[in-house]
Amino acid sequence: MTQQDNEVAAGASVEDGAWLGKLHGELCALIAPVFCQARSRLGAFAYIGALLAERGDRRSCWQLAEAAGHATPRRMQALLGEHAWDWKAALQGLQRFILAHLADPGAILVLRGSRTARCSPPRPG
């Protein structure tokens, strides 16, 4: 297979959207055990679905709630601020998921959050 064949195949699999449903299912299965209650799990599944639903910045609970089909942001706010869940287990599971799907011995993962912590390059001398 040539590079062009690979690009065409990748484009076709991205455009049909099947990968998105698979990703949503895998992420939901991954985080389900970290929530104590069913309503928390369902809220988390809606949150993930909202994050994956559309491109663009969805930084507020209002925008996420709209994408999830909720009338108000209350459910998203409760999920993030009130519901009991093991965030450390969720983080570890997400790290394993990323490594399983994106791992490459030569790859470098660069994460950039909203709070910028930068390291300057070493200076000679």
N, C-alpha and C positions, 0 to 999 in steps of 0.2 A: 504494500500500500504506500502511496506517495504522500508527501506532506499535504498536497492539495486535497487528496482523497480524505485524509484525516480531518482537515478543516471543514470539508463539506459534510462529513458524517457528524462532526461535533455540532455544526450549525443546525443540522436537521434535528438532532436530539434535543437541542436547546429550544428550538422553535416550536416543537410539538407540545412542550409543557409537561411531558410525562415525568421528567426529572424533578420538577418542582413538587409534584404530588408525592413522589418517592422520598424526597428530602424532608418534606413535612412529616410524613409517616415515621421516618427514622428518628427525627428529632423528638417527636412526641413520645415514641417508645423509649427513647433514651432518658427523658426527663420525668416520665410518669412516676417512677418509684420515689422521687424526691418530695412528692407532695402527699400530705397526710389525708386530705379530704378530696372527695370526688369533685366538688365545686372548684377547688383550687386547681386540680388537674385540667378540668374543662376550661377554666380561665387561662391557664398557661397554653393550652392547645390553641385557643383563640388568639392569644398574644403572638404566638409563633406564626400562625396563619396570617395575621395582620402584617407582621414584619415581612413575610414572603410575598404578600399579595401584590404589591405595586412597587415600582421603582420610585426613588426619591427619598427625601428626608421625612421620616415619620418619627419625630422626637417627642411629641406630646401624647398624653393619654387620649386626648380628644381625637387626634388623627388615627391612632391605633384602634380606638373604639369604633370609629366610622368604618374603617377597613374591615373590622370584625363583624360589622352589622349591628352594633349596640347603639342604643339611643343616647346614652350618656357615657362618660368615661369612668363611672363609678366602679365597674367590675375590674377594669385595668388598674385603677388606683388601689383597690383592695388587694389585688394580686401582688402588686409591688410593695405595698406598705403594711398590710395587715395579716395576710395569710401566712400560716406556718409552712416553711419548706426549707430543705437542706441545701442552701446555696453552694456550699463547698462540694457536695456530691454532684450537683448540677454542673459546676465548673469542671470538675474532674472528668465527668462523662463527656462534656463538650470537648475537652482537650483530647480525650481518646478518640472521639469522633473525627476531629480535625486531623489528627495524626493518621488515622486509618484511611481517610479519603484523600488527603493532600500530601502525605509524607513522600519525600524524595530526599535521598542523602545529600544532594547538592543544593537543595532549596533553602531559602532564607525567608522566614516569615516576619513581616513587618506589621505591627499593629499600631494604629494611631487612634488614640482616644480623644475625647473632647478636652481633656486637660493635658497640655503638652509638656512632656518631660523629655528634654532633648539632651543628648550627649554631644559635646563638641569633639571633633576628631583630635587624636593626639597631635601635639605640636612638636616639631623637631627641636632637638637641643635640650 
